[in-house]
Amino acid sequence: MSEQQTAATAADPAAKRSVRDLVRAAVSGWLGTALEFMDYQLYSLAAALVFADLFFSSENPAVAVVAAMATYGVGYVARPVGAFFFARLGDRTGRTKVLFYTILLMGLATTLIGVLPTYDQVGILAPILLVVLRIAQGFGAGAEISGAGVMLAEYAPAKRRGIIASLVALGTNCGTLLASAIWAILLVAYSEDEVIAWAWRIPFIASAVIMLFAIWVRFNLKETPVFEEREDVVDGKALSREETIQLATETNDIRTLEAMQRKPIKAFVIALLLRFGQAGNSGMIQTYLISYITVVLLLDRSIGVNAVIVSSLVAFITVPLSGWLGDRFGRKRMYMVWAVIALIVIVPTMLMISSKDTLQVFVGYVVLHNLAVMSFASLENLTLPEIFGARNRYTYTAMAREIAAIVATGAGPVIAAAWVSAVTGSFIPIVIMLVFFTLCALVASIWMPEVAGRDLTDPRDAI
């Protein structure tokens, strides 16, 4: 460990919080992320199964399906707007206050979807209300996972940040698996007519239980010790830029004056590339590859779905392991190691998947998903907050995550689908795109400095 890292650890602000405070913060971050991904998985499954019939005119079924999927996409468009709004608020007034607002907004929007009137009941008002709630969901979710990562990074002891912040990534698995399980039970327990008539409302209304528990946990959550120790925070609120410069000049605060003069371009580009690698691979593997297995390889739908479930269960080992290794060997080194390993396994795993043998498809998908997506997800939840200085950490982390997600996760699967179709089903375009996204993360990890154990009260970016 370097002299700078040793000094930062010795003066670790996390020492001012009890183990109970840390546990509450960890549970809060996990619950929020789980609720976020449960909300989106609940809606995505409902959009695919019943919403076209319930909220859109049945005169043209194909158009109704497209409209249902478009409404799903509206939530993603709202995410960067919410990220900018809430993250800036979080940098000014505190992380925990904003995370209370985001969980409340997400949870209420999801619960209210469960009580919406249908198209047959109120006509065009039904899809309008659905769109409004989807926008509210996305607006809150845009700052949720970034805020949870920032909060845990600023709460955790310097030597344990990776393993603790990995809980955020585990929350994504828990939410996705819970939503999938709820819908699977519904489809078994009720007939198709019952699901369409009323049973589809159950998971949305039931999500209020998790929301209320998360709100209770966050209501009494103390502010992060790092935010409280910022030089520009007075009486729980950040000073304006002019006030900060004036105070730093009067107190000869060199770090703050230097931070105010620096441009965050390099730090933001590195964060964007790291996120581009994870988000791009996620879109390709978790979204497009399932379609490829079903539509192009013509395998049974259950194979792709079950592969996702198995891989998500394996990720309960991969995610904390990646976080622990990041604590043990550093973020920079582990990013490079995971990127190189991912590059090595891309072609062999795609060959296994393309063999159409069920066992090979399962093994290939699980290996590729965990090494090229989940290992990065664990590291990025901590690395991105560590890259940025204390004053704008939440804002830059949230914007890097959401901008990269829209570009990579949104456009990647569409490009892949068109490219694979153009080359009559070859998996070569998938390989090329996975290599490209993974190289983004590798280049960024080579460029970035080591940030493990960094003093998070430092207002300067790491680069």
ZITA-V457028 format. One line per field, one symbol per residue. psi: psi as a letter, one per 20 degrees, with the letter a starting at -180 (. if undefined). A space follows every 50 residues. Layout:
psi=???
This chain:
psi=prgghggghhkohhiiqrhggggggghggggghggghgghhgggghhhgh hhhhiqpjhnhghggghghhhghhhhhighghggghghhhhhiqghghhg gghgggggggghhijqqrhhgjchhghghggghhggghghhhjghghggg ghhihqqhijgghgiihghhhgggggggghgghggghhhqrghhghghhh hghghhihggghggggghhjpqqqhgghiphjppkjpqqrgghgggghgh jlnggggghhhqpjgggggghggghggghghgggghfghggghgggikrq hhggghhggghhghiiggghgggghhhgiqggghggghgggghhiggghh gggihjpgghggggggggghhifhgggghhhggghhhqrhhkggghgghg ghghgggghghghggggggghhkljqjghggghgggghhghggghhhqrp ipjqoiipiqri.
